[in-house]
């Protein structure tokens, strides 16, 4: 894979600058869905406590964003 990246981006410095070894992306339809998940009893008692088994809680970082639709079916929306 690194050889392929070197062919695609010959001047790209191949240095791992990320301060983490994993990245998880979760996509919700809207913010309210995320709030509902965090309020769900199963999430609170099973899923969230399990975070400590595979992640460094104090150093976990979150990043938020959203998708915007600017073109659909070849037309500006």
PDB file with one MODEL, atoms N, CA, C and O in Angstrom:
MODEL        1
ATOM      1  N   UNK A   1       0.812  -1.187   0.000  1.00  0.00           N
ATOM      2  CA  UNK A   1       0.000   0.000   0.000  1.00  0.00           C
ATOM      3  C   UNK A   1       0.864   1.263   0.000  1.00  0.00           C
ATOM      4  O   UNK A   1       0.567   2.220  -0.715  1.00  0.00           O
ATOM      5  N   UNK A   2       1.908   1.262   0.785  1.00  0.00           N
ATOM      6  CA  UNK A   2       2.756   2.457   0.862  1.00  0.00           C
ATOM      7  C   UNK A   2       3.397   2.753  -0.489  1.00  0.00           C
ATOM      8  O   UNK A   2       3.583   3.917  -0.844  1.00  0.00           O
ATOM      9  N   UNK A   3       3.739   1.699  -1.251  1.00  0.00           N
ATOM     10  CA  UNK A   3       4.307   1.919  -2.587  1.00  0.00           C
ATOM     11  C   UNK A   3       3.278   2.574  -3.495  1.00  0.00           C
ATOM     12  O   UNK A   3       3.615   3.459  -4.282  1.00  0.00           O
ATOM     13  N   UNK A   4       2.020   2.144  -3.390  1.00  0.00           N
ATOM     14  CA  UNK A   4       0.955   2.748  -4.194  1.00  0.00           C
ATOM     15  C   UNK A   4       0.762   4.215  -3.828  1.00  0.00           C
ATOM     16  O   UNK A   4       0.579   5.063  -4.702  1.00  0.00           O
ATOM     17  N   UNK A   5       0.804   4.507  -2.538  1.00  0.00           N
ATOM     18  CA  UNK A   5       0.664   5.902  -2.119  1.00  0.00           C
ATOM     19  C   UNK A   5       1.815   6.744  -2.642  1.00  0.00           C
ATOM     20  O   UNK A   5       1.628   7.895  -3.036  1.00  0.00           O
ATOM     21  N   UNK A   6       3.001   6.164  -2.642  1.00  0.00           N
ATOM     22  CA  UNK A   6       4.162   6.890  -3.148  1.00  0.00           C
ATOM     23  C   UNK A   6       4.013   7.193  -4.637  1.00  0.00           C
ATOM     24  O   UNK A   6       4.462   8.239  -5.106  1.00  0.00           O
ATOM     25  N   UNK A   7       3.388   6.283  -5.379  1.00  0.00           N
ATOM     26  CA  UNK A   7       3.155   6.532  -6.802  1.00  0.00           C
ATOM     27  C   UNK A   7       2.102   7.616  -7.008  1.00  0.00           C
ATOM     28  O   UNK A   7       2.235   8.455  -7.898  1.00  0.00           O
ATOM     29  N   UNK A   8       1.059   7.597  -6.187  1.00  0.00           N
ATOM     30  CA  UNK A   8       0.002   8.598  -6.300  1.00  0.00           C
ATOM     31  C   UNK A   8       0.450   9.978  -5.828  1.00  0.00           C
ATOM     32  O   UNK A   8       0.110  10.994  -6.434  1.00  0.00           O
ATOM     33  N   UNK A   9       1.209   9.999  -4.752  1.00  0.00           N
ATOM     34  CA  UNK A   9       1.646  11.253  -4.133  1.00  0.00           C
ATOM     35  C   UNK A   9       3.155  11.194  -3.889  1.00  0.00           C
ATOM     36  O   UNK A   9       3.591  10.988  -2.757  1.00  0.00           O
ATOM     37  N   UNK A  10       3.943  11.370  -4.935  1.00  0.00           N
ATOM     38  CA  UNK A  10       5.396  11.183  -4.785  1.00  0.00           C
ATOM     39  C   UNK A  10       6.062  12.155  -3.811  1.00  0.00           C
ATOM     40  O   UNK A  10       7.140  11.853  -3.299  1.00  0.00           O
ATOM     41  N   UNK A  11       5.469  13.283  -3.546  1.00  0.00           N
ATOM     42  CA  UNK A  11       6.087  14.261  -2.643  1.00  0.00           C
ATOM     43  C   UNK A  11       5.464  14.273  -1.260  1.00  0.00           C
ATOM     44  O   UNK A  11       5.787  15.132  -0.440  1.00  0.00           O
ATOM     45  N   UNK A  12       4.574  13.328  -0.995  1.00  0.00           N
ATOM     46  CA  UNK A  12       3.907  13.276   0.299  1.00  0.00           C
ATOM     47  C   UNK A  12       4.840  12.681   1.338  1.00  0.00           C
ATOM     48  O   UNK A  12       5.309  11.556   1.170  1.00  0.00           O
ATOM     49  N   UNK A  13       5.119  13.418   2.413  1.00  0.00           N
ATOM     50  CA  UNK A  13       5.955  12.828   3.473  1.00  0.00           C
ATOM     51  C   UNK A  13       5.200  11.679   4.139  1.00  0.00           C
ATOM     52  O   UNK A  13       4.092  11.873   4.639  1.00  0.00           O
ATOM     53  N   UNK A  14       5.780  10.510   4.147  1.00  0.00           N
ATOM     54  CA  UNK A  14       5.126   9.340   4.717  1.00  0.00           C
ATOM     55  C   UNK A  14       5.519   9.181   6.179  1.00  0.00           C
ATOM     56  O   UNK A  14       6.234   8.253   6.558  1.00  0.00           O
ATOM     57  N   UNK A  15       5.033  10.106   6.977  1.00  0.00           N
ATOM     58  CA  UNK A  15       5.300  10.091   8.410  1.00  0.00           C
ATOM     59  C   UNK A  15       3.953  10.040   9.118  1.00  0.00           C
ATOM     60  O   UNK A  15       3.050  10.811   8.796  1.00  0.00           O
ATOM     61  N   UNK A  16       3.819   9.144  10.072  1.00  0.00           N
ATOM     62  CA  UNK A  16       2.573   9.060  10.832  1.00  0.00           C
ATOM     63  C   UNK A  16       2.572  10.173  11.868  1.00  0.00           C
ATOM     64  O   UNK A  16       3.290  10.108  12.866  1.00  0.00           O
ATOM     65  N   UNK A  17       1.765  11.185  11.623  1.00  0.00           N
ATOM     66  CA  UNK A  17       1.708  12.317  12.537  1.00  0.00           C
ATOM     67  C   UNK A  17       0.505  12.248  13.466  1.00  0.00           C
ATOM     68  O   UNK A  17       0.362  13.084  14.357  1.00  0.00           O
ATOM     69  N   UNK A  18      -0.354  11.265  13.267  1.00  0.00           N
ATOM     70  CA  UNK A  18      -1.557  11.148  14.090  1.00  0.00           C
ATOM     71  C   UNK A  18      -1.177  10.688  15.499  1.00  0.00           C
ATOM     72  O   UNK A  18      -0.379   9.764  15.656  1.00  0.00           O
ATOM     73  N   UNK A  19      -1.743  11.324  16.514  1.00  0.00           N
ATOM     74  CA  UNK A  19      -1.417  10.945  17.895  1.00  0.00           C
ATOM     75  C   UNK A  19      -2.270   9.776  18.395  1.00  0.00           C
ATOM     76  O   UNK A  19      -2.427   9.603  19.604  1.00  0.00           O
ATOM     77  N   UNK A  20      -2.815   8.984  17.495  1.00  0.00           N
ATOM     78  CA  UNK A  20      -3.663   7.871  17.880  1.00  0.00           C
ATOM     79  C   UNK A  20      -3.414   6.703  16.942  1.00  0.00           C
ATOM     80  O   UNK A  20      -2.812   6.859  15.880  1.00  0.00           O
ATOM     81  N   UNK A  21      -3.885   5.529  17.349  1.00  0.00           N
ATOM     82  CA  UNK A  21      -3.686   4.355  16.509  1.00  0.00           C
ATOM     83  C   UNK A  21      -4.992   3.795  15.956  1.00  0.00           C
ATOM     84  O   UNK A  21      -4.995   2.740  15.322  1.00  0.00           O
ATOM     85  N   UNK A  22      -6.084   4.483  16.188  1.00  0.00           N
ATOM     86  CA  UNK A  22      -7.371   4.039  15.652  1.00  0.00           C
ATOM     87  C   UNK A  22      -8.278   5.247  15.441  1.00  0.00           C
ATOM     88  O   UNK A  22      -8.121   6.296  16.065  1.00  0.00           O
ATOM     89  N   UNK A  23      -9.223   5.053  14.542  1.00  0.00           N
ATOM     90  CA  UNK A  23     -10.188   6.110  14.250  1.00  0.00           C
ATOM     91  C   UNK A  23     -11.541   5.444  14.043  1.00  0.00           C
ATOM     92  O   UNK A  23     -11.646   4.484  13.280  1.00  0.00           O
ATOM     93  N   UNK A  24     -12.556   5.931  14.700  1.00  0.00           N
ATOM     94  CA  UNK A  24     -13.903   5.390  14.557  1.00  0.00           C
ATOM     95  C   UNK A  24     -14.790   6.512  14.040  1.00  0.00           C
ATOM     96  O   UNK A  24     -14.758   7.632  14.551  1.00  0.00           O
ATOM     97  N   UNK A  25     -15.573   6.200  13.030  1.00  0.00           N
ATOM     98  CA  UNK A  25     -16.498   7.185  12.480  1.00  0.00           C
ATOM     99  C   UNK A  25     -17.910   6.647  12.636  1.00  0.00           C
ATOM    100  O   UNK A  25     -18.220   5.543  12.188  1.00  0.00           O
ATOM    101  N   UNK A  26     -18.761   7.435  13.273  1.00  0.00           N
ATOM    102  CA  UNK A  26     -20.165   7.079  13.454  1.00  0.00           C
ATOM    103  C   UNK A  26     -20.983   8.207  12.850  1.00  0.00           C
ATOM    104  O   UNK A  26     -20.757   9.380  13.146  1.00  0.00           O
ATOM    105  N   UNK A  27     -21.934   7.841  12.004  1.00  0.00           N
ATOM    106  CA  UNK A  27     -22.732   8.856  11.329  1.00  0.00           C
ATOM    107  C   UNK A  27     -24.180   8.740  11.791  1.00  0.00           C
ATOM    108  O   UNK A  27     -24.787   7.672  11.715  1.00  0.00           O
ATOM    109  N   UNK A  28     -24.716   9.845  12.265  1.00  0.00           N
ATOM    110  CA  UNK A  28     -26.110   9.923  12.682  1.00  0.00           C
ATOM    111  C   UNK A  28     -26.860  10.822  11.716  1.00  0.00           C
ATOM    112  O   UNK A  28     -26.284  11.732  11.120  1.00  0.00           O
ATOM    113  N   UNK A  29     -28.145  10.559  11.568  1.00  0.00           N
ATOM    114  CA  UNK A  29     -28.974  11.379  10.680  1.00  0.00           C
ATOM    115  C   UNK A  29     -29.013  12.823  11.166  1.00  0.00           C
ATOM    116  O   UNK A  29     -28.954  13.759  10.369  1.00  0.00           O
ATOM    117  N   UNK A  30     -29.113  12.994  12.480  1.00  0.00           N
ATOM    118  CA  UNK A  30     -29.073  14.343  13.055  1.00  0.00           C
ATOM    119  C   UNK A  30     -28.585  14.258  14.492  1.00  0.00           C
ATOM    120  O   UNK A  30     -28.445  13.165  15.041  1.00  0.00           O
ATOM    121  N   UNK A  31     -28.333  15.382  15.087  1.00  0.00           N
ATOM    122  CA  UNK A  31     -27.778  15.445  16.441  1.00  0.00           C
ATOM    123  C   UNK A  31     -28.719  14.801  17.449  1.00  0.00           C
ATOM    124  O   UNK A  31     -28.263  14.189  18.414  1.00  0.00           O
ATOM    125  N   UNK A  32     -30.006  14.930  17.242  1.00  0.00           N
ATOM    126  CA  UNK A  32     -30.979  14.340  18.180  1.00  0.00           C
ATOM    127  C   UNK A  32     -30.816  12.824  18.264  1.00  0.00           C
ATOM    128  O   UNK A  32     -31.014  12.246  19.333  1.00  0.00           O
ATOM    129  N   UNK A  33     -30.462  12.174  17.165  1.00  0.00           N
ATOM    130  CA  UNK A  33     -30.231  10.733  17.201  1.00  0.00           C
ATOM    131  C   UNK A  33     -29.052  10.395  18.102  1.00  0.00           C
ATOM    132  O   UNK A  33     -29.089   9.397  18.821  1.00  0.00           O
ATOM    133  N   UNK A  34     -28.021  11.204  18.071  1.00  0.00           N
ATOM    134  CA  UNK A  34     -26.858  10.989  18.940  1.00  0.00           C
ATOM    135  C   UNK A  34     -27.254  11.177  20.401  1.00  0.00           C
ATOM    136  O   UNK A  34     -26.832  10.408  21.265  1.00  0.00           O
ATOM    137  N   UNK A  35     -28.052  12.185  20.674  1.00  0.00           N
ATOM    138  CA  UNK A  35     -28.518  12.428  22.039  1.00  0.00           C
ATOM    139  C   UNK A  35     -29.353  11.245  22.527  1.00  0.00           C
ATOM    140  O   UNK A  35     -29.219  10.831  23.678  1.00  0.00           O
ATOM    141  N   UNK A  36     -30.205  10.701  21.673  1.00  0.00           N
ATOM    142  CA  UNK A  36     -31.027   9.540  22.037  1.00  0.00           C
ATOM    143  C   UNK A  36     -30.151   8.336  22.372  1.00  0.00           C
ATOM    144  O   UNK A  36     -30.427   7.606  23.323  1.00  0.00           O
ATOM    145  N   UNK A  37     -29.101   8.135  21.592  1.00  0.00           N
ATOM    146  CA  UNK A  37     -28.190   7.011  21.865  1.00  0.00           C
ATOM    147  C   UNK A  37     -27.557   7.188  23.237  1.00  0.00           C
ATOM    148  O   UNK A  37     -27.535   6.249  24.033  1.00  0.00           O
ATOM    149  N   UNK A  38     -27.052   8.360  23.519  1.00  0.00           N
ATOM    150  CA  UNK A  38     -26.387   8.589  24.812  1.00  0.00           C
ATOM    151  C   UNK A  38     -27.347   8.452  25.992  1.00  0.00           C
ATOM    152  O   UNK A  38     -26.915   8.158  27.107  1.00  0.00           O
ATOM    153  N   UNK A  39     -28.643   8.661  25.759  1.00  0.00           N
ATOM    154  CA  UNK A  39     -29.644   8.522  26.815  1.00  0.00           C
ATOM    155  C   UNK A  39     -30.192   7.101  26.933  1.00  0.00           C
ATOM    156  O   UNK A  39     -30.901   6.790  27.889  1.00  0.00           O
ATOM    157  N   UNK A  40     -29.871   6.238  25.971  1.00  0.00           N
ATOM    158  CA  UNK A  40     -30.400   4.880  25.956  1.00  0.00           C
ATOM    159  C   UNK A  40     -29.806   4.067  27.111  1.00  0.00           C
ATOM    160  O   UNK A  40     -28.590   4.084  27.305  1.00  0.00           O
ATOM    161  N   UNK A  41     -30.637   3.355  27.882  1.00  0.00           N
ATOM    162  CA  UNK A  41     -30.132   2.569  29.016  1.00  0.00           C
ATOM    163  C   UNK A  41     -29.077   1.531  28.619  1.00  0.00           C
ATOM    164  O   UNK A  41     -28.106   1.341  29.352  1.00  0.00           O
ATOM    165  N   UNK A  42     -29.245   0.857  27.478  1.00  0.00           N
ATOM    166  CA  UNK A  42     -28.251  -0.135  27.038  1.00  0.00           C
ATOM    167  C   UNK A  42     -26.906   0.541  26.764  1.00  0.00           C
ATOM    168  O   UNK A  42     -25.856   0.015  27.131  1.00  0.00           O
ATOM    169  N   UNK A  43     -26.944   1.688  26.128  1.00  0.00           N
ATOM    170  CA  UNK A  43     -25.700   2.423  25.875  1.00  0.00           C
ATOM    171  C   UNK A  43     -25.028   2.776  27.198  1.00  0.00           C
ATOM    172  O   UNK A  43     -23.824   2.576  27.360  1.00  0.00           O
ATOM    173  N   UNK A  44     -25.792   3.291  28.125  1.00  0.00           N
ATOM    174  CA  UNK A  44     -25.219   3.740  29.405  1.00  0.00           C
ATOM    175  C   UNK A  44     -24.645   2.588  30.230  1.00  0.00           C
ATOM    176  O   UNK A  44     -23.614   2.750  30.884  1.00  0.00           O
ATOM    177  N   UNK A  45     -25.304   1.429  30.205  1.00  0.00           N
ATOM    178  CA  UNK A  45     -24.871   0.332  31.080  1.00  0.00           C
ATOM    179  C   UNK A  45     -23.943  -0.680  30.420  1.00  0.00           C
ATOM    180  O   UNK A  45     -23.198  -1.370  31.116  1.00  0.00           O
ATOM    181  N   UNK A  46     -23.973  -0.783  29.086  1.00  0.00           N
ATOM    182  CA  UNK A  46     -23.176  -1.808  28.407  1.00  0.00           C
ATOM    183  C   UNK A  46     -22.140  -1.199  27.458  1.00  0.00           C
ATOM    184  O   UNK A  46     -20.945  -1.466  27.583  1.00  0.00           O
ATOM    185  N   UNK A  47     -22.600  -0.390  26.523  1.00  0.00           N
ATOM    186  CA  UNK A  47     -21.710   0.107  25.471  1.00  0.00           C
ATOM    187  C   UNK A  47     -20.689   1.098  26.025  1.00  0.00           C
ATOM    188  O   UNK A  47     -19.488   0.903  25.835  1.00  0.00           O
ATOM    189  N   UNK A  48     -21.123   2.128  26.687  1.00  0.00           N
ATOM    190  CA  UNK A  48     -20.189   3.153  27.159  1.00  0.00           C
ATOM    191  C   UNK A  48     -19.164   2.610  28.154  1.00  0.00           C
ATOM    192  O   UNK A  48     -17.984   2.938  28.025  1.00  0.00           O
ATOM    193  N   UNK A  49     -19.552   1.797  29.139  1.00  0.00           N
ATOM    194  CA  UNK A  49     -18.532   1.253  30.040  1.00  0.00           C
ATOM    195  C   UNK A  49     -17.489   0.392  29.324  1.00  0.00           C
ATOM    196  O   UNK A  49     -16.344   0.308  29.768  1.00  0.00           O
ATOM    197  N   UNK A  50     -17.880  -0.249  28.216  1.00  0.00           N
ATOM    198  CA  UNK A  50     -16.952  -1.099  27.463  1.00  0.00           C
ATOM    199  C   UNK A  50     -15.855  -0.279  26.791  1.00  0.00           C
ATOM    200  O   UNK A  50     -14.815  -0.822  26.418  1.00  0.00           O
ATOM    201  N   UNK A  51     -16.076   1.000  26.638  1.00  0.00           N
ATOM    202  CA  UNK A  51     -15.085   1.891  26.024  1.00  0.00           C
ATOM    203  C   UNK A  51     -13.726   1.744  26.705  1.00  0.00           C
ATOM    204  O   UNK A  51     -12.687   1.788  26.045  1.00  0.00           O
ATOM    205  N   UNK A  52     -13.736   1.572  28.011  1.00  0.00           N
ATOM    206  CA  UNK A  52     -12.474   1.461  28.763  1.00  0.00           C
ATOM    207  C   UNK A  52     -11.678   0.209  28.389  1.00  0.00           C
ATOM    208  O   UNK A  52     -10.472   0.156  28.630  1.00  0.00           O
ATOM    209  N   UNK A  53     -12.329  -0.793  27.808  1.00  0.00           N
ATOM    210  CA  UNK A  53     -11.632  -2.023  27.434  1.00  0.00           C
ATOM    211  C   UNK A  53     -10.830  -1.910  26.146  1.00  0.00           C
ATOM    212  O   UNK A  53      -9.966  -2.747  25.887  1.00  0.00           O
ATOM    213  N   UNK A  54     -11.093  -0.909  25.347  1.00  0.00           N
ATOM    214  CA  UNK A  54     -10.383  -0.814  24.073  1.00  0.00           C
ATOM    215  C   UNK A  54      -9.874   0.582  23.748  1.00  0.00           C
ATOM    216  O   UNK A  54      -9.268   0.783  22.696  1.00  0.00           O
ATOM    217  N   UNK A  55     -10.106   1.539  24.618  1.00  0.00           N
ATOM    218  CA  UNK A  55      -9.663   2.903  24.331  1.00  0.00           C
ATOM    219  C   UNK A  55      -9.073   3.543  25.581  1.00  0.00           C
ATOM    220  O   UNK A  55      -9.375   3.158  26.711  1.00  0.00           O
ATOM    221  N   UNK A  56      -8.242   4.511  25.343  1.00  0.00           N
ATOM    222  CA  UNK A  56      -7.621   5.284  26.415  1.00  0.00           C
ATOM    223  C   UNK A  56      -8.538   6.477  26.694  1.00  0.00           C
ATOM    224  O   UNK A  56      -8.390   7.543  26.097  1.00  0.00           O
ATOM    225  N   UNK A  57      -9.481   6.279  27.606  1.00  0.00           N
ATOM    226  CA  UNK A  57     -10.502   7.281  27.901  1.00  0.00           C
ATOM    227  C   UNK A  57     -10.007   8.700  28.085  1.00  0.00           C
ATOM    228  O   UNK A  57     -10.511   9.610  27.427  1.00  0.00           O
ATOM    229  N   UNK A  58      -9.036   8.920  28.961  1.00  0.00           N
ATOM    230  CA  UNK A  58      -8.573  10.299  29.176  1.00  0.00           C
ATOM    231  C   UNK A  58      -7.973  10.953  27.929  1.00  0.00           C
ATOM    232  O   UNK A  58      -7.936  12.178  27.824  1.00  0.00           O
ATOM    233  N   UNK A  59      -7.506  10.137  26.992  1.00  0.00           N
ATOM    234  CA  UNK A  59      -6.896  10.700  25.783  1.00  0.00           C
ATOM    235  C   UNK A  59      -7.781  10.562  24.541  1.00  0.00           C
ATOM    236  O   UNK A  59      -7.351  10.883  23.433  1.00  0.00           O
ATOM    237  N   UNK A  60      -9.013  10.087  24.727  1.00  0.00           N
ATOM    238  CA  UNK A  60      -9.936   9.973  23.606  1.00  0.00           C
ATOM    239  C   UNK A  60     -10.347  11.360  23.144  1.00  0.00           C
ATOM    240  O   UNK A  60     -10.658  12.227  23.961  1.00  0.00           O
ATOM    241  N   UNK A  61     -10.349  11.565  21.839  1.00  0.00           N
ATOM    242  CA  UNK A  61     -10.754  12.849  21.272  1.00  0.00           C
ATOM    243  C   UNK A  61     -11.963  12.638  20.385  1.00  0.00           C
ATOM    244  O   UNK A  61     -12.143  11.566  19.807  1.00  0.00           O
ATOM    245  N   UNK A  62     -12.781  13.656  20.280  1.00  0.00           N
ATOM    246  CA  UNK A  62     -13.945  13.600  19.406  1.00  0.00           C
ATOM    247  C   UNK A  62     -13.891  14.772  18.440  1.00  0.00           C
ATOM    248  O   UNK A  62     -13.419  15.861  18.770  1.00  0.00           O
ATOM    249  N   UNK A  63     -14.377  14.520  17.263  1.00  0.00           N
ATOM    250  CA  UNK A  63     -14.466  15.553  16.241  1.00  0.00           C
ATOM    251  C   UNK A  63     -15.855  15.473  15.648  1.00  0.00           C
ATOM    252  O   UNK A  63     -16.335  14.382  15.342  1.00  0.00           O
ATOM    253  N   UNK A  64     -16.501  16.599  15.481  1.00  0.00           N
ATOM    254  CA  UNK A  64     -17.867  16.617  14.957  1.00  0.00           C
ATOM    255  C   UNK A  64     -17.899  17.324  13.620  1.00  0.00           C
ATOM    256  O   UNK A  64     -17.152  18.274  13.387  1.00  0.00           O
ATOM    257  N   UNK A  65     -18.755  16.864  12.759  1.00  0.00           N
ATOM    258  CA  UNK A  65     -18.921  17.487  11.454  1.00  0.00           C
ATOM    259  C   UNK A  65     -20.275  17.105  10.900  1.00  0.00           C
ATOM    260  O   UNK A  65     -21.095  16.507  11.597  1.00  0.00           O
ATOM    261  N   UNK A  66     -20.505  17.444   9.662  1.00  0.00           N
ATOM    262  CA  UNK A  66     -21.768  17.120   9.021  1.00  0.00           C
ATOM    263  C   UNK A  66     -21.569  17.056   7.522  1.00  0.00           C
ATOM    264  O   UNK A  66     -20.592  17.569   6.976  1.00  0.00           O
ATOM    265  N   UNK A  67     -22.519  16.416   6.875  1.00  0.00           N
ATOM    266  CA  UNK A  67     -22.514  16.330   5.424  1.00  0.00           C
ATOM    267  C   UNK A  67     -23.439  17.408   4.884  1.00  0.00           C
ATOM    268  O   UNK A  67     -24.499  17.669   5.454  1.00  0.00           O
ATOM    269  N   UNK A  68     -23.044  18.020   3.805  1.00  0.00           N
ATOM    270  CA  UNK A  68     -23.901  18.983   3.125  1.00  0.00           C
ATOM    271  C   UNK A  68     -24.070  18.534   1.685  1.00  0.00           C
ATOM    272  O   UNK A  68     -23.127  18.068   1.046  1.00  0.00           O
ATOM    273  N   UNK A  69     -25.266  18.680   1.196  1.00  0.00           N
ATOM    274  CA  UNK A  69     -25.553  18.300  -0.182  1.00  0.00           C
ATOM    275  C   UNK A  69     -25.608  19.574  -1.013  1.00  0.00           C
ATOM    276  O   UNK A  69     -26.452  20.443  -0.793  1.00  0.00           O
ATOM    277  N   UNK A  70     -24.702  19.666  -1.964  1.00  0.00           N
ATOM    278  CA  UNK A  70     -24.652  20.839  -2.835  1.00  0.00           C
ATOM    279  C   UNK A  70     -25.097  20.522  -4.259  1.00  0.00           C
ATOM    280  O   UNK A  70     -25.586  21.396  -4.975  1.00  0.00           O
ATOM    281  N   UNK A  71     -24.924  19.270  -4.659  1.00  0.00           N
ATOM    282  CA  UNK A  71     -25.318  18.838  -6.000  1.00  0.00           C
ATOM    283  C   UNK A  71     -26.033  17.507  -5.875  1.00  0.00           C
ATOM    284  O   UNK A  71     -25.555  16.597  -5.198  1.00  0.00           O
ATOM    285  N   UNK A  72     -27.190  17.395  -6.537  1.00  0.00           N
ATOM    286  CA  UNK A  72     -27.931  16.145  -6.572  1.00  0.00           C
ATOM    287  C   UNK A  72     -28.456  15.951  -7.990  1.00  0.00           C
ATOM    288  O   UNK A  72     -29.065  16.851  -8.568  1.00  0.00           O
ATOM    289  N   UNK A  73     -28.214  14.780  -8.533  1.00  0.00           N
ATOM    290  CA  UNK A  73     -28.643  14.487  -9.905  1.00  0.00           C
ATOM    291  C   UNK A  73     -28.115  15.524 -10.899  1.00  0.00           C
ATOM    292  O   UNK A  73     -28.799  15.898 -11.851  1.00  0.00           O
ATOM    293  N   UNK A  74     -26.903  15.972 -10.660  1.00  0.00           N
ATOM    294  CA  UNK A  74     -26.257  16.933 -11.578  1.00  0.00           C
ATOM    295  C   UNK A  74     -26.764  18.349 -11.454  1.00  0.00           C
ATOM    296  O   UNK A  74     -26.410  19.198 -12.273  1.00  0.00           O
ATOM    297  N   UNK A  75     -27.589  18.634 -10.448  1.00  0.00           N
ATOM    298  CA  UNK A  75     -28.148  19.983 -10.295  1.00  0.00           C
ATOM    299  C   UNK A  75     -27.779  20.563  -8.951  1.00  0.00           C
ATOM    300  O   UNK A  75     -27.693  19.849  -7.952  1.00  0.00           O
ATOM    301  N   UNK A  76     -27.564  21.848  -8.934  1.00  0.00           N
ATOM    302  CA  UNK A  76     -27.274  22.556  -7.700  1.00  0.00           C
ATOM    303  C   UNK A  76     -28.510  22.566  -6.810  1.00  0.00           C
ATOM    304  O   UNK A  76     -29.602  22.907  -7.263  1.00  0.00           O
ATOM    305  N   UNK A  77     -28.344  22.201  -5.570  1.00  0.00           N
ATOM    306  CA  UNK A  77     -29.496  22.196  -4.635  1.00  0.00           C
ATOM    307  C   UNK A  77     -29.272  23.203  -3.520  1.00  0.00           C
ATOM    308  O   UNK A  77     -30.120  23.348  -2.639  1.00  0.00           O
TER     309      UNK A  77
ENDMDL
END
